[in-house]
Amino acid sequence: MAEINERVILRDTAEKYSEKVKEIVPPFVDLMKAIVELEDSAFVKLEEQDAEKEKMGIPSSQVHPDFLDFMEEYREQYGALVSEHCTEKLLDRPYGGSIGRPAKYLDVVNGPLYFTMKSANKTIIETENPKSSPEKLRFVLKNLDGVWKIDEVKYGFLDEDTWYVDEI
């Protein structure tokens, strides 16, 4: 817990909500860690498929014969991870579309987190790390019947004030 508290920076958060960090941030970071681990393992599998393609004589511009099955399995695993932690609104958008290095949410796991809470039922967690990416991320969480769920994911660029709708 100390590790998370040292990374969380309160921003426009009333004193009465400052203790909510301990309730909201750890499960959020745990989810992001699980997504990063899944994405990392998927990236390794894609590299293995690329090596197999070469041995099979398949051009690099074509996908591995098992690629579509792999992606379906990846999205199912991704969905299983996020389904309990996201609102239906967010789950109605596509998810599980990122497989890269570094993983999409690595900065959420390792970087500073900016925590904003102005009301009892909504909080915003943002992250930015200019050393690793020109992007910043925003997660809007809502308290639904006592459970904090991610309702929106947005991204932006460090040199802009605009936020763009993203998927989990």
C-alpha positions in Angstrom: 0.0 0.0 0.0 2.8 2.4 0.8 4.1 2.0 -2.8 0.8 3.1 -4.2 0.4 6.0 -1.8 3.8 7.4 -2.7 2.8 7.4 -6.4 -0.6 9.1 -5.9 -0.9 12.8 -6.2 -4.1 14.4 -5.0 -5.5 16.9 -7.5 -8.6 19.1 -6.8 -9.7 16.6 -4.1 -11.6 17.7 -1.0 -10.1 16.7 2.3 -13.1 14.5 3.1 -12.3 12.4 0.0 -8.6 12.1 0.4 -8.9 8.8 2.3 -10.8 7.2 -0.6 -7.5 6.8 -2.3 -6.9 3.7 -0.1 -10.2 2.2 -1.2 -10.2 3.0 -4.9 -6.6 3.0 -6.2 -5.3 -0.4 -5.1 -7.9 -2.5 -6.9 -7.6 -0.2 -9.9 -3.8 -0.7 -10.0 -4.2 -4.5 -9.5 -6.5 -4.6 -12.5 -4.0 -2.6 -14.6 -1.2 -5.0 -13.5 -3.3 -8.0 -14.6 -4.0 -6.3 -18.0 -0.3 -5.5 -18.4 0.6 -9.2 -17.6 -2.0 -10.5 -20.1 -0.8 -8.1 -22.8 2.8 -9.0 -22.2 2.1 -12.7 -22.5 0.1 -12.1 -25.6 2.9 -10.2 -27.1 5.3 -13.1 -26.5 2.8 -15.5 -28.2 2.6 -13.2 -31.2 6.4 -13.2 -31.4 6.3 -17.0 -31.3 3.7 -17.1 -34.1 5.9 -14.8 -36.2 8.8 -17.2 -35.7 6.6 -20.1 -36.7 5.4 -18.2 -39.8 8.9 -17.8 -41.0 9.6 -21.6 -40.6 6.3 -22.3 -42.4 7.3 -20.0 -45.3 4.4 -17.6 -44.7 5.2 -14.1 -45.8 5.5 -11.5 -43.0 2.6 -9.6 -44.5 0.2 -12.5 -43.7 -1.1 -13.6 -40.4 -0.4 -16.9 -38.7 -3.0 -19.6 -39.4 -3.9 -19.6 -35.7 -4.0 -15.8 -35.3 -7.7 -15.3 -35.4 -8.3 -18.0 -32.8 -5.5 -16.5 -30.7 -7.1 -13.1 -30.8 -10.5 -14.5 -29.9 -9.0 -16.2 -26.9 -7.1 -13.1 -25.9 -10.3 -10.9 -26.1 -12.1 -13.5 -24.0 -9.4 -13.5 -21.3 -9.3 -9.7 -21.4 -13.1 -9.5 -21.1 -13.0 -11.9 -18.1 -10.4 -9.6 -16.4 -12.3 -6.3 -17.0 -16.0 -7.3 -16.9 -16.4 -7.0 -13.1 -14.4 -3.7 -13.0 -16.1 -1.7 -15.8 -19.6 -0.3 -16.4 -21.8 -1.7 -19.2 -21.3 1.6 -21.0 -17.5 1.0 -21.3 -17.9 -2.8 -22.0 -20.2 -1.9 -24.9 -17.1 -0.4 -26.6 -14.5 -2.8 -28.1 -11.8 -4.0 -25.6 -8.7 -6.0 -25.7 -7.3 -4.4 -28.8 -3.9 -3.6 -27.6 -0.9 -6.0 -27.7 2.3 -4.1 -27.6 5.6 -3.4 -25.9 5.5 -1.6 -23.7 2.0 -2.6 -22.6 -0.7 0.0 -22.9 -1.2 0.5 -19.2 2.4 0.1 -18.0 2.6 3.7 -17.0 -0.5 3.3 -14.8 1.3 0.4 -13.0 4.7 2.1 -12.6 4.2 5.9 -13.0 2.6 8.7 -11.0 -1.2 8.6 -10.6 -3.2 11.9 -10.3 -6.3 11.3 -8.2 -9.2 13.8 -8.4 -12.4 13.4 -6.4 -15.0 16.1 -6.2 -18.1 14.0 -5.3 -18.8 10.8 -3.5 -19.7 8.8 -6.6 -17.1 9.8 -9.1 -13.3 9.9 -9.3 -10.8 10.5 -12.0 -7.4 8.8 -12.1 -4.9 10.2 -14.7 -1.4 9.3 -15.5 1.3 10.7 -17.7 5.0 9.9 -18.1 6.8 12.1 -20.6 9.9 9.9 -20.4 8.0 6.9 -21.9 5.1 8.3 -23.9 3.7 11.6 -25.3 0.3 10.3 -24.2 -1.6 10.8 -21.0 -4.5 8.6 -19.8 -7.7 9.4 -17.9 -9.9 6.9 -16.2 -13.3 8.0 -14.9 -14.6 5.7 -12.1 -18.1 5.7 -10.8 -19.4 4.3 -7.5 -22.3 2.0 -8.5 -24.0 0.5 -5.5 -20.8 0.6 -3.4 -18.6 -0.8 -6.2 -16.1 1.4 -8.0 -16.2 0.7 -11.7 -14.3 2.2 -14.7 -16.9 4.2 -16.7 -14.7 6.0 -19.2 -11.2 5.7 -20.6 -9.7 8.6 -22.5 -6.3 9.5 -23.8 -4.7 12.8 -24.7 -1.3 14.2 -25.6 0.9 16.0 -23.2 0.9 19.2 -25.3 -2.9 19.4 -25.7 -5.9 19.9 -23.4 -8.2 17.7 -25.5 -9.2 14.2 -24.3 -10.2 11.5 -26.8 -12.5 8.6 -26.1 -10.7 5.3 -25.8 -11.4 1.7 -24.9 -10.3 -0.3 -22.0 
